[in-house]
């Protein structure tokens, strides 16, 4: 949900912003990000931590997302 909202926010600000660019910004494979955004794959905890840091989230915010998604810390 966090990644999907962030992608939509960035796409709204820049119509040319792409999924591949977001994957590059988050240092993840674009096909993995695509599967996550489509709900076909869960976000691994390590990826959520890394993406959260790159998105400027605090450690507390990242922990809250991990807890909400019931992802092992």
N, C-alpha and C positions, 0 to 999 in steps of 0.2 A: 504494500500500500504506500509506504514511504517513497520507494523508488518510482512507482507509477505517478504519484503526485508530483514528484520533483521533475520527472521527464515532461509531464504535461505543462508544468510551470515554465520550464526552459523552452519548450516548443512554442508556448504562447508568446513568450518574449522574443523569440527568433524563429519564424516559420521554417527556416532552413535547418534548424537544429535536428540532428538525426539520432537514431538509436545507436548507430555506430560511434558517433561522437560522444554520447553519454558513456558508452562502454569504455571508450578510450579515456575519458575523464575519470572514470572509476577504476580503471586498470583491471577490467574483466573482459572475458570473451563476449563478443556481441551476440552470439547465438545463445549463450547462457542467459544473458540479460533479457533477450527476447522471450525465452521460455518462462522466465520469472515474471515478466510483465504480463504475459498471457495467462498466468496462473497454472502453467503446466509443470512448474518446478518450484520447490520451496527455496527460500534464500538461505544458504548455509550461514551459520553463525560467524565464521571467519570473514565471509564476504560482507555481511551486514556491518561488522565492526570496521572493516577497512573502508567501505563505502560511507559509513557514518562519519568517520574521521575526515574523509575527502569532502564531504558535504558540510563540514563544520559543526557537526553535532558534538555535544559534550559527552563525557563518559556516562553520565547519569541518563541522558537521553537515549544513548545506545543501549544501555542496560534495560531501560523501560521498553524499548522495542523488542529486545530479545525476550523479555518476560511476556510481553503481550502476544508474541508469536509462538511462545513456548519453545524457544530454541535454547538448547543447553548453552550455558555461559562458558 
